Amino acid sequence: MKKIYSKIESINGSVITVRAKDIKYGELAEIQTSFGASLAEVNKIDGDLVSLQV
């Protein structure tokens, strides 16, 4: 199932944090920027705060 989140809570180096529900460790996300697309992996979940390693 495809989910779209458009609000980034924070960016720290190569880690992006977003608010999301029903996410599992190891899932992949596609990050769209003005420079193109990148893949990121879920590496931390704290309630509804999810950290993605780009």
VMD Tcl script that builds the backbone (N, CA, C; Angstrom):
set m [mol new atoms 162]
animate dup $m
set s [atomselect $m all]
$s set {name element resname resid chain x y z} {
  {N N MET 1 A 0.837 -1.170 0.000}
  {CA C MET 1 A 0.000 0.000 0.000}
  {C C MET 1 A 0.887 1.239 0.000}
  {N N LYS 2 A 0.578 2.170 -0.851}
  {CA C LYS 2 A 1.358 3.400 -0.954}
  {C C LYS 2 A 0.775 4.461 -0.022}
  {N N LYS 3 A 1.641 5.083 0.770}
  {CA C LYS 3 A 1.245 6.170 1.661}
  {C C LYS 3 A 2.086 7.387 1.312}
  {N N ILE 4 A 1.493 8.555 1.387}
  {CA C ILE 4 A 2.213 9.786 1.066}
  {C C ILE 4 A 2.223 10.693 2.296}
  {N N TYR 5 A 3.432 11.104 2.697}
  {CA C TYR 5 A 3.619 12.041 3.801}
  {C C TYR 5 A 4.366 13.238 3.238}
  {N N SER 6 A 3.873 14.429 3.500}
  {CA C SER 6 A 4.477 15.612 2.896}
  {C C SER 6 A 5.113 16.555 3.908}
  {N N LYS 7 A 5.067 16.212 5.199}
  {CA C LYS 7 A 5.664 17.091 6.204}
  {C C LYS 7 A 6.833 16.400 6.880}
  {N N ILE 8 A 7.993 16.975 6.753}
  {CA C ILE 8 A 9.196 16.472 7.415}
  {C C ILE 8 A 9.318 17.178 8.758}
  {N N GLU 9 A 9.472 16.401 9.821}
  {CA C GLU 9 A 9.637 16.972 11.161}
  {C C GLU 9 A 11.053 17.511 11.350}
  {N N SER 10 A 12.056 16.751 10.872}
  {CA C SER 10 A 13.442 17.211 10.998}
  {C C SER 10 A 14.334 16.477 10.007}
  {N N ILE 11 A 15.472 17.103 9.724}
  {CA C ILE 11 A 16.529 16.496 8.917}
  {C C ILE 11 A 17.819 16.680 9.700}
  {N N ASN 12 A 18.518 15.570 9.938}
  {CA C ASN 12 A 19.779 15.615 10.672}
  {C C ASN 12 A 20.780 14.750 9.917}
  {N N GLY 13 A 21.621 15.386 9.114}
  {CA C GLY 13 A 22.550 14.626 8.271}
  {C C GLY 13 A 21.771 13.848 7.227}
  {N N SER 14 A 21.911 12.522 7.235}
  {CA C SER 14 A 21.204 11.688 6.262}
  {C C SER 14 A 19.973 11.013 6.872}
  {N N VAL 15 A 19.496 11.532 8.009}
  {CA C VAL 15 A 18.312 10.970 8.667}
  {C C VAL 15 A 17.167 11.981 8.598}
  {N N ILE 16 A 16.037 11.521 8.081}
  {CA C ILE 16 A 14.832 12.341 7.980}
  {C C ILE 16 A 13.809 11.779 8.954}
  {N N THR 17 A 13.140 12.648 9.706}
  {CA C THR 17 A 12.114 12.210 10.649}
  {C C THR 17 A 10.757 12.733 10.197}
  {N N VAL 18 A 9.782 11.824 10.147}
  {CA C VAL 18 A 8.409 12.167 9.770}
  {C C VAL 18 A 7.457 11.557 10.792}
  {N N ARG 19 A 6.217 12.027 10.803}
  {CA C ARG 19 A 5.176 11.407 11.631}
  {C C ARG 19 A 4.394 10.459 10.727}
  {N N ALA 20 A 4.299 9.198 11.156}
  {CA C ALA 20 A 3.606 8.190 10.355}
  {C C ALA 20 A 3.079 7.096 11.267}
  {N N LYS 21 A 2.046 6.393 10.809}
  {CA C LYS 21 A 1.458 5.291 11.571}
  {C C LYS 21 A 1.521 4.018 10.744}
  {N N ASP 22 A 1.454 2.884 11.436}
  {CA C ASP 22 A 1.452 1.560 10.799}
  {C C ASP 22 A 2.678 1.335 9.929}
  {N N ILE 23 A 3.852 1.722 10.436}
  {CA C ILE 23 A 5.127 1.563 9.739}
  {C C ILE 23 A 5.934 0.494 10.463}
  {N N LYS 24 A 6.744 -0.261 9.714}
  {CA C LYS 24 A 7.576 -1.313 10.306}
  {C C LYS 24 A 9.047 -1.054 10.008}
  {N N TYR 25 A 9.911 -1.563 10.901}
  {CA C TYR 25 A 11.356 -1.465 10.679}
  {C C TYR 25 A 11.725 -2.112 9.350}
  {N N GLY 26 A 12.678 -1.501 8.653}
  {CA C GLY 26 A 13.172 -2.063 7.406}
  {C C GLY 26 A 12.365 -1.693 6.179}
  {N N GLU 27 A 11.198 -1.075 6.355}
  {CA C GLU 27 A 10.416 -0.666 5.188}
  {C C GLU 27 A 11.189 0.395 4.408}
  {N N LEU 28 A 10.947 0.444 3.124}
  {CA C LEU 28 A 11.601 1.433 2.273}
  {C C LEU 28 A 10.645 2.567 1.948}
  {N N ALA 29 A 11.212 3.755 1.831}
  {CA C ALA 29 A 10.445 4.942 1.460}
  {C C ALA 29 A 11.136 5.608 0.284}
  {N N GLU 30 A 10.353 6.238 -0.564}
  {CA C GLU 30 A 10.908 7.026 -1.660}
  {C C GLU 30 A 10.803 8.493 -1.261}
  {N N ILE 31 A 11.928 9.182 -1.272}
  {CA C ILE 31 A 11.986 10.597 -0.913}
  {C C ILE 31 A 12.093 11.400 -2.205}
  {N N GLN 32 A 11.144 12.305 -2.428}
  {CA C GLN 32 A 11.140 13.157 -3.615}
  {C C GLN 32 A 11.623 14.552 -3.232}
  {N N THR 33 A 12.628 15.044 -3.936}
  {CA C THR 33 A 13.119 16.406 -3.734}
  {C C THR 33 A 13.242 17.086 -5.086}
  {N N SER 34 A 13.632 18.333 -5.075}
  {CA C SER 34 A 13.832 19.046 -6.338}
  {C C SER 34 A 15.022 18.485 -7.115}
  {N N PHE 35 A 15.874 17.706 -6.437}
  {CA C PHE 35 A 17.040 17.096 -7.082}
  {C C PHE 35 A 16.741 15.714 -7.648}
  {N N GLY 36 A 15.565 15.175 -7.354}
  {CA C GLY 36 A 15.198 13.848 -7.828}
  {C C GLY 36 A 14.695 12.977 -6.689}
  {N N ALA 37 A 14.717 11.664 -6.908}
  {CA C ALA 37 A 14.203 10.714 -5.920}
  {C C ALA 37 A 15.340 9.921 -5.290}
  {N N SER 38 A 15.172 9.568 -4.010}
  {CA C SER 38 A 16.123 8.725 -3.278}
  {C C SER 38 A 15.331 7.714 -2.468}
  {N N LEU 39 A 15.961 6.589 -2.166}
  {CA C LEU 39 A 15.343 5.605 -1.285}
  {C C LEU 39 A 15.844 5.801 0.133}
  {N N ALA 40 A 14.983 5.520 1.104}
  {CA C ALA 40 A 15.345 5.607 2.518}
  {C C ALA 40 A 14.759 4.394 3.230}
  {N N GLU 41 A 15.419 3.974 4.315}
  {CA C GLU 41 A 14.967 2.814 5.081}
  {C C GLU 41 A 14.577 3.237 6.493}
  {N N VAL 42 A 13.482 2.688 6.995}
  {CA C VAL 42 A 13.048 2.950 8.370}
  {C C VAL 42 A 14.057 2.319 9.317}
  {N N ASN 43 A 14.660 3.142 10.192}
  {CA C ASN 43 A 15.643 2.596 11.128}
  {C C ASN 43 A 15.326 2.912 12.591}
  {N N LYS 44 A 14.268 3.699 12.840}
  {CA C LYS 44 A 13.866 3.977 14.223}
  {C C LYS 44 A 12.394 4.361 14.230}
  {N N ILE 45 A 11.668 3.813 15.209}
  {CA C ILE 45 A 10.259 4.156 15.396}
  {C C ILE 45 A 10.065 4.513 16.861}
  {N N ASP 46 A 9.525 5.709 17.110}
  {CA C ASP 46 A 9.252 6.166 18.476}
  {C C ASP 46 A 7.832 6.724 18.492}
  {N N GLY 47 A 6.859 5.867 18.783}
  {CA C GLY 47 A 5.461 6.276 18.695}
  {C C GLY 47 A 5.105 6.503 17.240}
  {N N ASP 48 A 4.695 7.736 16.910}
  {CA C ASP 48 A 4.398 8.032 15.508}
  {C C ASP 48 A 5.541 8.780 14.815}
  {N N LEU 49 A 6.681 8.952 15.502}
  {CA C LEU 49 A 7.867 9.543 14.876}
  {C C LEU 49 A 8.705 8.433 14.252}
  {N N VAL 50 A 8.964 8.557 12.967}
  {CA C VAL 50 A 9.697 7.535 12.223}
  {C C VAL 50 A 10.944 8.166 11.623}
  {N N SER 51 A 12.102 7.536 11.856}
  {CA C SER 51 A 13.367 8.014 11.293}
  {C C SER 51 A 13.720 7.185 10.073}
  {N N LEU 52 A 14.090 7.878 9.006}
  {CA C LEU 52 A 14.453 7.244 7.742}
  {C C LEU 52 A 15.908 7.545 7.428}
  {N N GLN 53 A 16.688 6.513 7.152}
  {CA C GLN 53 A 18.088 6.679 6.750}
  {C C GLN 53 A 18.129 6.763 5.232}
  {N N VAL 54 A 18.562 7.905 4.706}
  {CA C VAL 54 A 18.624 8.106 3.252}
  {C C VAL 54 A 19.938 7.576 2.729}
}
mol reanalyze $m
mol bondsrecalc $m
mol representation Tube
mol addrep $m
